[in-house]
Amino acid sequence: MKTSESLVLIFPTWWFGFPAILKGWFDRVWAPVHAYDHASDFGPIKQGLDNLKEMKVVTTLGSSW
């Protein structure tokens, strides 16, 4: 993940939120030390994914008739 330049997420929206498995992935991957880190002097957050240049999200919402 640290060497990725692009991130593409494709998922359905369930009850106005992420599916549970995607929520778990966000909680583990987009966590302090991996995606960002807190400054020791309580200053600005430090970016952790330096190579990430773009992020695209495709999602769906609704149900069939």
PDB file of N, H, CA, C and O in Angstrom:
ATOM      1  N   MET A   1       0.820  -1.194   0.000  1.00  0.00           N
ATOM      2  CA  MET A   1       0.000   0.000   0.000  1.00  0.00           C
ATOM      3  C   MET A   1       0.867   1.263   0.000  1.00  0.00           C
ATOM      4  O   MET A   1       0.501   2.258  -0.625  1.00  0.00           O
ATOM      5  N   LYS A   2       1.987   1.235   0.678  1.00  0.00           N
ATOM      6  H   LYS A   2       2.285   0.427   1.185  1.00  0.00           H
ATOM      7  CA  LYS A   2       2.835   2.423   0.765  1.00  0.00           C
ATOM      8  C   LYS A   2       3.454   2.797  -0.567  1.00  0.00           C
ATOM      9  O   LYS A   2       3.817   3.956  -0.765  1.00  0.00           O
ATOM     10  N   THR A   3       3.586   1.843  -1.495  1.00  0.00           N
ATOM     11  H   THR A   3       3.291   0.901  -1.334  1.00  0.00           H
ATOM     12  CA  THR A   3       4.193   2.137  -2.791  1.00  0.00           C
ATOM     13  C   THR A   3       3.160   2.377  -3.883  1.00  0.00           C
ATOM     14  O   THR A   3       3.530   2.659  -5.023  1.00  0.00           O
ATOM     15  N   SER A   4       1.885   2.271  -3.564  1.00  0.00           N
ATOM     16  H   SER A   4       1.584   2.042  -2.638  1.00  0.00           H
ATOM     17  CA  SER A   4       0.821   2.455  -4.558  1.00  0.00           C
ATOM     18  C   SER A   4       0.740   3.909  -5.002  1.00  0.00           C
ATOM     19  O   SER A   4       0.908   4.833  -4.206  1.00  0.00           O
ATOM     20  N   GLU A   5       0.479   4.089  -6.297  1.00  0.00           N
ATOM     21  H   GLU A   5       0.343   3.339  -6.944  1.00  0.00           H
ATOM     22  CA  GLU A   5       0.294   5.435  -6.843  1.00  0.00           C
ATOM     23  C   GLU A   5      -1.180   5.757  -7.057  1.00  0.00           C
ATOM     24  O   GLU A   5      -1.556   6.927  -7.136  1.00  0.00           O
ATOM     25  N   SER A   6      -2.007   4.735  -7.150  1.00  0.00           N
ATOM     26  H   SER A   6      -1.701   3.785  -7.086  1.00  0.00           H
ATOM     27  CA  SER A   6      -3.428   4.932  -7.418  1.00  0.00           C
ATOM     28  C   SER A   6      -4.239   3.966  -6.564  1.00  0.00           C
ATOM     29  O   SER A   6      -3.815   2.841  -6.302  1.00  0.00           O
ATOM     30  N   LEU A   7      -5.402   4.420  -6.137  1.00  0.00           N
ATOM     31  H   LEU A   7      -5.747   5.334  -6.349  1.00  0.00           H
ATOM     32  CA  LEU A   7      -6.303   3.584  -5.356  1.00  0.00           C
ATOM     33  C   LEU A   7      -7.692   3.703  -5.964  1.00  0.00           C
ATOM     34  O   LEU A   7      -8.207   4.809  -6.129  1.00  0.00           O
ATOM     35  N   VAL A   8      -8.300   2.568  -6.298  1.00  0.00           N
ATOM     36  H   VAL A   8      -7.881   1.669  -6.164  1.00  0.00           H
ATOM     37  CA  VAL A   8      -9.641   2.544  -6.874  1.00  0.00           C
ATOM     38  C   VAL A   8     -10.527   1.708  -5.955  1.00  0.00           C
ATOM     39  O   VAL A   8     -10.219   0.548  -5.679  1.00  0.00           O
ATOM     40  N   LEU A   9     -11.620   2.291  -5.483  1.00  0.00           N
ATOM     41  H   LEU A   9     -11.870   3.233  -5.706  1.00  0.00           H
ATOM     42  CA  LEU A   9     -12.590   1.590  -4.634  1.00  0.00           C
ATOM     43  C   LEU A   9     -13.900   1.472  -5.397  1.00  0.00           C
ATOM     44  O   LEU A   9     -14.427   2.464  -5.899  1.00  0.00           O
ATOM     45  N   ILE A  10     -14.422   0.255  -5.482  1.00  0.00           N
ATOM     46  H   ILE A  10     -13.994  -0.551  -5.074  1.00  0.00           H
ATOM     47  CA  ILE A  10     -15.716   0.010  -6.118  1.00  0.00           C
ATOM     48  C   ILE A  10     -16.538  -0.799  -5.134  1.00  0.00           C
ATOM     49  O   ILE A  10     -16.155  -1.911  -4.769  1.00  0.00           O
ATOM     50  N   PHE A  11     -17.678  -0.243  -4.698  1.00  0.00           N
ATOM     51  H   PHE A  11     -17.988   0.660  -4.995  1.00  0.00           H
ATOM     52  CA  PHE A  11     -18.474  -0.934  -3.688  1.00  0.00           C
ATOM     53  C   PHE A  11     -19.917  -0.427  -3.709  1.00  0.00           C
ATOM     54  O   PHE A  11     -20.177   0.690  -4.157  1.00  0.00           O
ATOM     55  N   PRO A  12     -20.854  -1.245  -3.225  1.00  0.00           N
ATOM     56  CA  PRO A  12     -22.234  -0.776  -3.075  1.00  0.00           C
ATOM     57  C   PRO A  12     -22.388  -0.004  -1.765  1.00  0.00           C
ATOM     58  O   PRO A  12     -21.684  -0.279  -0.793  1.00  0.00           O
ATOM     59  N   THR A  13     -23.294   0.945  -1.739  1.00  0.00           N
ATOM     60  H   THR A  13     -23.866   1.169  -2.529  1.00  0.00           H
ATOM     61  CA  THR A  13     -23.616   1.653  -0.506  1.00  0.00           C
ATOM     62  C   THR A  13     -24.792   0.941   0.145  1.00  0.00           C
ATOM     63  O   THR A  13     -25.858   0.817  -0.457  1.00  0.00           O
ATOM     64  N   TRP A  14     -24.600   0.477   1.364  1.00  0.00           N
ATOM     65  H   TRP A  14     -23.734   0.578   1.853  1.00  0.00           H
ATOM     66  CA  TRP A  14     -25.649  -0.239   2.091  1.00  0.00           C
ATOM     67  C   TRP A  14     -26.117   0.604   3.256  1.00  0.00           C
ATOM     68  O   TRP A  14     -25.326   0.940   4.137  1.00  0.00           O
ATOM     69  N   TRP A  15     -27.370   0.942   3.273  1.00  0.00           N
ATOM     70  H   TRP A  15     -28.012   0.668   2.557  1.00  0.00           H
ATOM     71  CA  TRP A  15     -27.964   1.717   4.357  1.00  0.00           C
ATOM     72  C   TRP A  15     -27.145   2.979   4.623  1.00  0.00           C
ATOM     73  O   TRP A  15     -26.846   3.313   5.770  1.00  0.00           O
ATOM     74  N   PHE A  16     -26.793   3.666   3.550  1.00  0.00           N
ATOM     75  H   PHE A  16     -27.035   3.395   2.618  1.00  0.00           H
ATOM     76  CA  PHE A  16     -26.091   4.946   3.602  1.00  0.00           C
ATOM     77  C   PHE A  16     -24.691   4.844   4.198  1.00  0.00           C
ATOM     78  O   PHE A  16     -24.190   5.823   4.751  1.00  0.00           O
ATOM     79  N   GLY A  17     -24.051   3.684   4.097  1.00  0.00           N
ATOM     80  H   GLY A  17     -24.458   2.889   3.648  1.00  0.00           H
ATOM     81  CA  GLY A  17     -22.685   3.516   4.595  1.00  0.00           C
ATOM     82  C   GLY A  17     -21.935   2.453   3.820  1.00  0.00           C
ATOM     83  O   GLY A  17     -22.459   1.864   2.875  1.00  0.00           O
ATOM     84  N   PHE A  18     -20.720   2.220   4.228  1.00  0.00           N
ATOM     85  H   PHE A  18     -20.294   2.698   4.996  1.00  0.00           H
ATOM     86  CA  PHE A  18     -19.892   1.200   3.599  1.00  0.00           C
ATOM     87  C   PHE A  18     -20.345  -0.189   4.017  1.00  0.00           C
ATOM     88  O   PHE A  18     -20.906  -0.349   5.101  1.00  0.00           O
ATOM     89  N   PRO A  19     -20.115  -1.203   3.181  1.00  0.00           N
ATOM     90  CA  PRO A  19     -20.308  -2.578   3.635  1.00  0.00           C
ATOM     91  C   PRO A  19     -19.351  -2.858   4.807  1.00  0.00           C
ATOM     92  O   PRO A  19     -18.277  -2.261   4.881  1.00  0.00           O
ATOM     93  N   ALA A  20     -19.726  -3.738   5.699  1.00  0.00           N
ATOM     94  H   ALA A  20     -20.599  -4.223   5.639  1.00  0.00           H
ATOM     95  CA  ALA A  20     -18.949  -3.999   6.917  1.00  0.00           C
ATOM     96  C   ALA A  20     -17.514  -4.413   6.614  1.00  0.00           C
ATOM     97  O   ALA A  20     -16.596  -3.979   7.309  1.00  0.00           O
ATOM     98  N   ILE A  21     -17.300  -5.235   5.602  1.00  0.00           N
ATOM     99  H   ILE A  21     -18.047  -5.587   5.037  1.00  0.00           H
ATOM    100  CA  ILE A  21     -15.935  -5.681   5.303  1.00  0.00           C
ATOM    101  C   ILE A  21     -15.065  -4.522   4.827  1.00  0.00           C
ATOM    102  O   ILE A  21     -13.869  -4.497   5.117  1.00  0.00           O
ATOM    103  N   LEU A  22     -15.637  -3.566   4.105  1.00  0.00           N
ATOM    104  H   LEU A  22     -16.608  -3.587   3.869  1.00  0.00           H
ATOM    105  CA  LEU A  22     -14.885  -2.390   3.671  1.00  0.00           C
ATOM    106  C   LEU A  22     -14.602  -1.477   4.859  1.00  0.00           C
ATOM    107  O   LEU A  22     -13.521  -0.894   4.945  1.00  0.00           O
ATOM    108  N   LYS A  23     -15.553  -1.347   5.770  1.00  0.00           N
ATOM    109  H   LYS A  23     -16.431  -1.821   5.700  1.00  0.00           H
ATOM    110  CA  LYS A  23     -15.351  -0.556   6.988  1.00  0.00           C
ATOM    111  C   LYS A  23     -14.190  -1.117   7.790  1.00  0.00           C
ATOM    112  O   LYS A  23     -13.363  -0.360   8.299  1.00  0.00           O
ATOM    113  N   GLY A  24     -14.120  -2.442   7.909  1.00  0.00           N
ATOM    114  H   GLY A  24     -14.792  -3.057   7.495  1.00  0.00           H
ATOM    115  CA  GLY A  24     -13.009  -3.074   8.619  1.00  0.00           C
ATOM    116  C   GLY A  24     -11.677  -2.802   7.942  1.00  0.00           C
ATOM    117  O   GLY A  24     -10.665  -2.591   8.610  1.00  0.00           O
ATOM    118  N   TRP A  25     -11.678  -2.807   6.606  1.00  0.00           N
ATOM    119  H   TRP A  25     -12.500  -2.978   6.063  1.00  0.00           H
ATOM    120  CA  TRP A  25     -10.455  -2.530   5.860  1.00  0.00           C
ATOM    121  C   TRP A  25      -9.999  -1.090   6.106  1.00  0.00           C
ATOM    122  O   TRP A  25      -8.815  -0.840   6.334  1.00  0.00           O
ATOM    123  N   PHE A  26     -10.940  -0.148   6.059  1.00  0.00           N
ATOM    124  H   PHE A  26     -11.902  -0.352   5.874  1.00  0.00           H
ATOM    125  CA  PHE A  26     -10.594   1.243   6.354  1.00  0.00           C
ATOM    126  C   PHE A  26     -10.004   1.374   7.762  1.00  0.00           C
ATOM    127  O   PHE A  26      -9.001   2.061   7.956  1.00  0.00           O
ATOM    128  N   ASP A  27     -10.620   0.722   8.728  1.00  0.00           N
ATOM    129  H   ASP A  27     -11.434   0.164   8.570  1.00  0.00           H
ATOM    130  CA  ASP A  27     -10.144   0.814  10.105  1.00  0.00           C
ATOM    131  C   ASP A  27      -8.728   0.286  10.270  1.00  0.00           C
ATOM    132  O   ASP A  27      -7.975   0.793  11.102  1.00  0.00           O
ATOM    133  N   ARG A  28      -8.351  -0.730   9.488  1.00  0.00           N
ATOM    134  H   ARG A  28      -8.963  -1.142   8.813  1.00  0.00           H
ATOM    135  CA  ARG A  28      -7.013  -1.306   9.607  1.00  0.00           C
ATOM    136  C   ARG A  28      -5.977  -0.583   8.749  1.00  0.00           C
ATOM    137  O   ARG A  28      -4.864  -0.327   9.209  1.00  0.00           O
ATOM    138  N   VAL A  29      -6.330  -0.254   7.510  1.00  0.00           N
ATOM    139  H   VAL A  29      -7.234  -0.463   7.136  1.00  0.00           H
ATOM    140  CA  VAL A  29      -5.350   0.310   6.566  1.00  0.00           C
ATOM    141  C   VAL A  29      -5.200   1.814   6.732  1.00  0.00           C
ATOM    142  O   VAL A  29      -4.079   2.324   6.726  1.00  0.00           O
ATOM    143  N   TRP A  30      -6.293   2.525   6.878  1.00  0.00           N
ATOM    144  H   TRP A  30      -7.203   2.112   6.882  1.00  0.00           H
ATOM    145  CA  TRP A  30      -6.239   3.983   6.997  1.00  0.00           C
ATOM    146  C   TRP A  30      -6.117   4.374   8.464  1.00  0.00           C
ATOM    147  O   TRP A  30      -6.873   5.211   8.958  1.00  0.00           O
ATOM    148  N   ALA A  31      -5.181   3.777   9.138  1.00  0.00           N
ATOM    149  H   ALA A  31      -4.567   3.098   8.736  1.00  0.00           H
ATOM    150  CA  ALA A  31      -4.981   3.989  10.561  1.00  0.00           C
ATOM    151  C   ALA A  31      -3.675   4.758  10.792  1.00  0.00           C
ATOM    152  O   ALA A  31      -2.819   4.824   9.910  1.00  0.00           O
ATOM    153  N   PRO A  32      -3.538   5.333  11.981  1.00  0.00           N
ATOM    154  CA  PRO A  32      -2.276   5.999  12.291  1.00  0.00           C
ATOM    155  C   PRO A  32      -1.096   5.047  12.089  1.00  0.00           C
ATOM    156  O   PRO A  32      -1.221   3.841  12.302  1.00  0.00           O
ATOM    157  N   VAL A  33       0.014   5.579  11.688  1.00  0.00           N
ATOM    158  H   VAL A  33       0.115   6.559  11.515  1.00  0.00           H
ATOM    159  CA  VAL A  33       1.281   4.906  11.392  1.00  0.00           C
ATOM    160  C   VAL A  33       1.284   4.368   9.963  1.00  0.00           C
ATOM    161  O   VAL A  33       2.342   4.347   9.333  1.00  0.00           O
ATOM    162  N   HIS A  34       0.150   3.936   9.431  1.00  0.00           N
ATOM    163  H   HIS A  34      -0.709   3.953   9.943  1.00  0.00           H
ATOM    164  CA  HIS A  34       0.106   3.414   8.064  1.00  0.00           C
ATOM    165  C   HIS A  34      -0.209   4.527   7.062  1.00  0.00           C
ATOM    166  O   HIS A  34       0.600   4.801   6.175  1.00  0.00           O
ATOM    167  N   ALA A  35      -1.348   5.156   7.188  1.00  0.00           N
ATOM    168  H   ALA A  35      -2.005   4.934   7.908  1.00  0.00           H
ATOM    169  CA  ALA A  35      -1.765   6.180   6.226  1.00  0.00           C
ATOM    170  C   ALA A  35      -1.364   7.596   6.661  1.00  0.00           C
ATOM    171  O   ALA A  35      -1.194   8.484   5.826  1.00  0.00           O
ATOM    172  N   TYR A  36      -1.220   7.789   7.943  1.00  0.00           N
ATOM    173  H   TYR A  36      -1.358   7.067   8.621  1.00  0.00           H
ATOM    174  CA  TYR A  36      -0.836   9.097   8.484  1.00  0.00           C
ATOM    175  C   TYR A  36      -0.241   8.905   9.865  1.00  0.00           C
ATOM    176  O   TYR A  36      -0.311   7.813  10.428  1.00  0.00           O
ATOM    177  N   ASP A  37       0.333   9.938  10.402  1.00  0.00           N
ATOM    178  H   ASP A  37       0.391  10.825   9.944  1.00  0.00           H
ATOM    179  CA  ASP A  37       0.868   9.868  11.757  1.00  0.00           C
ATOM    180  C   ASP A  37       0.653  11.209  12.439  1.00  0.00           C
ATOM    181  O   ASP A  37       0.667  12.257  11.794  1.00  0.00           O
ATOM    182  N   HIS A  38       0.458  11.163  13.725  1.00  0.00           N
ATOM    183  H   HIS A  38       0.446  10.311  14.248  1.00  0.00           H
ATOM    184  CA  HIS A  38       0.278  12.387  14.501  1.00  0.00           C
ATOM    185  C   HIS A  38       1.642  12.990  14.814  1.00  0.00           C
ATOM    186  O   HIS A  38       2.594  12.270  15.116  1.00  0.00           O
ATOM    187  N   ALA A  39       1.727  14.292  14.741  1.00  0.00           N
ATOM    188  H   ALA A  39       0.954  14.877  14.496  1.00  0.00           H
ATOM    189  CA  ALA A  39       2.969  14.980  15.092  1.00  0.00           C
ATOM    190  C   ALA A  39       3.178  14.886  16.596  1.00  0.00           C
ATOM    191  O   ALA A  39       2.216  14.929  17.363  1.00  0.00           O
ATOM    192  N   SER A  40       4.412  14.759  17.013  1.00  0.00           N
ATOM    193  H   SER A  40       5.193  14.723  16.390  1.00  0.00           H
ATOM    194  CA  SER A  40       4.711  14.618  18.445  1.00  0.00           C
ATOM    195  C   SER A  40       4.383  15.891  19.229  1.00  0.00           C
ATOM    196  O   SER A  40       4.142  15.829  20.435  1.00  0.00           O
ATOM    197  N   ASP A  41       4.373  17.041  18.553  1.00  0.00           N
ATOM    198  H   ASP A  41       4.569  17.091  17.574  1.00  0.00           H
ATOM    199  CA  ASP A  41       4.072  18.306  19.231  1.00  0.00           C
ATOM    200  C   ASP A  41       2.615  18.742  19.039  1.00  0.00           C
ATOM    201  O   ASP A  41       2.284  19.914  19.220  1.00  0.00           O
ATOM    202  N   PHE A  42       1.748  17.789  18.671  1.00  0.00           N
ATOM    203  H   PHE A  42       2.017  16.837  18.524  1.00  0.00           H
ATOM    204  CA  PHE A  42       0.327  18.042  18.438  1.00  0.00           C
ATOM    205  C   PHE A  42       0.097  19.013  17.278  1.00  0.00           C
ATOM    206  O   PHE A  42      -0.929  19.691  17.217  1.00  0.00           O
ATOM    207  N   GLY A  43       1.054  19.068  16.373  1.00  0.00           N
ATOM    208  H   GLY A  43       1.887  18.517  16.423  1.00  0.00           H
ATOM    209  CA  GLY A  43       0.942  19.914  15.190  1.00  0.00           C
ATOM    210  C   GLY A  43       0.143  19.211  14.105  1.00  0.00           C
ATOM    211  O   GLY A  43      -0.665  18.331  14.405  1.00  0.00           O
ATOM    212  N   PRO A  44       0.355  19.585  12.850  1.00  0.00           N
ATOM    213  CA  PRO A  44      -0.391  18.990  11.735  1.00  0.00           C
ATOM    214  C   PRO A  44      -0.125  17.492  11.586  1.00  0.00           C
ATOM    215  O   PRO A  44       0.942  16.998  11.950  1.00  0.00           O
ATOM    216  N   ILE A  45      -1.089  16.798  11.058  1.00  0.00           N
ATOM    217  H   ILE A  45      -1.956  17.199  10.763  1.00  0.00           H
ATOM    218  CA  ILE A  45      -0.942  15.365  10.787  1.00  0.00           C
ATOM    219  C   ILE A  45       0.066  15.185   9.661  1.00  0.00           C
ATOM    220  O   ILE A  45       0.066  15.943   8.691  1.00  0.00           O
ATOM    221  N   LYS A  46       0.926  14.177   9.794  1.00  0.00           N
ATOM    222  H   LYS A  46       0.926  13.561  10.582  1.00  0.00           H
ATOM    223  CA  LYS A  46       1.942  13.885   8.781  1.00  0.00           C
ATOM    224  C   LYS A  46       1.407  12.830   7.823  1.00  0.00           C
ATOM    225  O   LYS A  46       0.894  11.797   8.253  1.00  0.00           O
ATOM    226  N   GLN A  47       1.526  13.087   6.545  1.00  0.00           N
ATOM    227  H   GLN A  47       1.943  13.927   6.196  1.00  0.00           H
ATOM    228  CA  GLN A  47       1.066  12.155   5.514  1.00  0.00           C
ATOM    229  C   GLN A  47       1.938  10.908   5.510  1.00  0.00           C
ATOM    230  O   GLN A  47       3.155  10.998   5.669  1.00  0.00           O
ATOM    231  N   GLY A  48       1.308   9.727   5.325  1.00  0.00           N
ATOM    232  H   GLY A  48       0.320   9.655   5.196  1.00  0.00           H
ATOM    233  CA  GLY A  48       2.048   8.478   5.298  1.00  0.00           C
ATOM    234  C   GLY A  48       2.100   7.831   3.931  1.00  0.00           C
ATOM    235  O   GLY A  48       3.035   7.085   3.639  1.00  0.00           O
ATOM    236  N   LEU A  49       1.123   8.098   3.091  1.00  0.00           N
ATOM    237  H   LEU A  49       0.363   8.704   3.329  1.00  0.00           H
ATOM    238  CA  LEU A  49       1.071   7.494   1.756  1.00  0.00           C
ATOM    239  C   LEU A  49       1.617   8.499   0.742  1.00  0.00           C
ATOM    240  O   LEU A  49       0.862   9.116  -0.009  1.00  0.00           O
ATOM    241  N   ASP A  50       2.920   8.649   0.735  1.00  0.00           N
ATOM    242  H   ASP A  50       3.533   8.148   1.345  1.00  0.00           H
ATOM    243  CA  ASP A  50       3.568   9.672  -0.089  1.00  0.00           C
ATOM    244  C   ASP A  50       3.448   9.419  -1.582  1.00  0.00           C
ATOM    245  O   ASP A  50       3.440  10.373  -2.361  1.00  0.00           O
ATOM    246  N   ASN A  51       3.354   8.174  -2.003  1.00  0.00           N
ATOM    247  H   ASN A  51       3.361   7.399  -1.371  1.00  0.00           H
ATOM    248  CA  ASN A  51       3.295   7.861  -3.431  1.00  0.00           C
ATOM    249  C   ASN A  51       1.890   7.970  -4.021  1.00  0.00           C
ATOM    250  O   ASN A  51       1.747   7.982  -5.244  1.00  0.00           O
ATOM    251  N   LEU A  52       0.863   8.048  -3.199  1.00  0.00           N
ATOM    252  H   LEU A  52       0.979   8.038  -2.206  1.00  0.00           H
ATOM    253  CA  LEU A  52      -0.513   8.066  -3.677  1.00  0.00           C
ATOM    254  C   LEU A  52      -0.789   9.374  -4.425  1.00  0.00           C
ATOM    255  O   LEU A  52      -0.740  10.460  -3.847  1.00  0.00           O
ATOM    256  N   LYS A  53      -1.081   9.245  -5.724  1.00  0.00           N
ATOM    257  H   LYS A  53      -1.121   8.363  -6.194  1.00  0.00           H
ATOM    258  CA  LYS A  53      -1.309  10.415  -6.570  1.00  0.00           C
ATOM    259  C   LYS A  53      -2.772  10.607  -6.931  1.00  0.00           C
ATOM    260  O   LYS A  53      -3.198  11.728  -7.213  1.00  0.00           O
ATOM    261  N   GLU A  54      -3.552   9.523  -6.927  1.00  0.00           N
ATOM    262  H   GLU A  54      -3.206   8.613  -6.698  1.00  0.00           H
ATOM    263  CA  GLU A  54      -4.966   9.645  -7.256  1.00  0.00           C
ATOM    264  C   GLU A  54      -5.780   8.572  -6.541  1.00  0.00           C
ATOM    265  O   GLU A  54      -5.283   7.502  -6.191  1.00  0.00           O
ATOM    266  N   MET A  55      -7.050   8.905  -6.339  1.00  0.00           N
ATOM    267  H   MET A  55      -7.455   9.774  -6.623  1.00  0.00           H
ATOM    268  CA  MET A  55      -7.984   7.967  -5.731  1.00  0.00           C
ATOM    269  C   MET A  55      -9.318   8.129  -6.443  1.00  0.00           C
ATOM    270  O   MET A  55      -9.815   9.244  -6.605  1.00  0.00           O
ATOM    271  N   LYS A  56      -9.888   7.019  -6.864  1.00  0.00           N
ATOM    272  H   LYS A  56      -9.484   6.114  -6.732  1.00  0.00           H
ATOM    273  CA  LYS A  56     -11.176   7.041  -7.560  1.00  0.00           C
ATOM    274  C   LYS A  56     -12.146   6.134  -6.815  1.00  0.00           C
ATOM    275  O   LYS A  56     -11.773   5.066  -6.331  1.00  0.00           O
ATOM    276  N   VAL A  57     -13.395   6.577  -6.732  1.00  0.00           N
ATOM    277  H   VAL A  57     -13.698   7.445  -7.125  1.00  0.00           H
ATOM    278  CA  VAL A  57     -14.421   5.807  -6.032  1.00  0.00           C
ATOM    279  C   VAL A  57     -15.627   5.667  -6.946  1.00  0.00           C
ATOM    280  O   VAL A  57     -16.120   6.651  -7.498  1.00  0.00           O
ATOM    281  N   VAL A  58     -16.095   4.435  -7.099  1.00  0.00           N
ATOM    282  H   VAL A  58     -15.695   3.636  -6.650  1.00  0.00           H
ATOM    283  CA  VAL A  58     -17.321   4.142  -7.839  1.00  0.00           C
ATOM    284  C   VAL A  58     -18.233   3.424  -6.866  1.00  0.00           C
ATOM    285  O   VAL A  58     -17.862   2.397  -6.299  1.00  0.00           O
ATOM    286  N   THR A  59     -19.433   3.966  -6.669  1.00  0.00           N
ATOM    287  H   THR A  59     -19.735   4.801  -7.129  1.00  0.00           H
ATOM    288  CA  THR A  59     -20.361   3.342  -5.727  1.00  0.00           C
ATOM    289  C   THR A  59     -21.769   3.343  -6.319  1.00  0.00           C
ATOM    290  O   THR A  59     -22.075   4.125  -7.219  1.00  0.00           O
ATOM    291  N   THR A  60     -22.597   2.481  -5.815  1.00  0.00           N
ATOM    292  H   THR A  60     -22.348   1.845  -5.084  1.00  0.00           H
ATOM    293  CA  THR A  60     -23.990   2.398  -6.260  1.00  0.00           C
ATOM    294  C   THR A  60     -24.909   2.571  -5.065  1.00  0.00           C
ATOM    295  O   THR A  60     -24.518   2.331  -3.923  1.00  0.00           O
ATOM    296  N   LEU A  61     -26.140   2.992  -5.344  1.00  0.00           N
ATOM    297  H   LEU A  61     -26.458   3.187  -6.272  1.00  0.00           H
ATOM    298  CA  LEU A  61     -27.112   3.184  -4.280  1.00  0.00           C
ATOM    299  C   LEU A  61     -28.494   2.912  -4.846  1.00  0.00           C
ATOM    300  O   LEU A  61     -28.782   3.284  -5.983  1.00  0.00           O
ATOM    301  N   GLY A  62     -29.328   2.284  -4.087  1.00  0.00           N
ATOM    302  H   GLY A  62     -29.093   1.981  -3.164  1.00  0.00           H
ATOM    303  CA  GLY A  62     -30.695   2.017  -4.527  1.00  0.00           C
ATOM    304  C   GLY A  62     -30.929   0.532  -4.721  1.00  0.00           C
ATOM    305  O   GLY A  62     -30.030  -0.288  -4.540  1.00  0.00           O
ATOM    306  N   SER A  63     -32.153   0.207  -5.091  1.00  0.00           N
ATOM    307  H   SER A  63     -32.883   0.874  -5.237  1.00  0.00           H
ATOM    308  CA  SER A  63     -32.512  -1.189  -5.315  1.00  0.00           C
ATOM    309  C   SER A  63     -33.296  -1.304  -6.614  1.00  0.00           C
ATOM    310  O   SER A  63     -33.794  -0.313  -7.150  1.00  0.00           O
ATOM    311  N   SER A  64     -33.391  -2.501  -7.095  1.00  0.00           N
ATOM    312  H   SER A  64     -32.987  -3.306  -6.660  1.00  0.00           H
ATOM    313  CA  SER A  64     -34.137  -2.731  -8.340  1.00  0.00           C
ATOM    314  C   SER A  64     -35.638  -2.575  -8.076  1.00  0.00           C
ATOM    315  O   SER A  64     -36.085  -2.653  -6.932  1.00  0.00           O
ATOM    316  N   TRP A  65     -36.404  -2.355  -9.139  1.00  0.00           N
ATOM    317  H   TRP A  65     -36.041  -2.291 -10.069  1.00  0.00           H
ATOM    318  CA  TRP A  65     -37.858  -2.205  -9.014  1.00  0.00           C
ATOM    319  C   TRP A  65     -38.451  -3.538  -8.678  1.00  0.00           C
ATOM    320  O   TRP A  65     -39.667  -3.651  -8.525  1.00  0.00           O
TER     321      TRP A  65
END
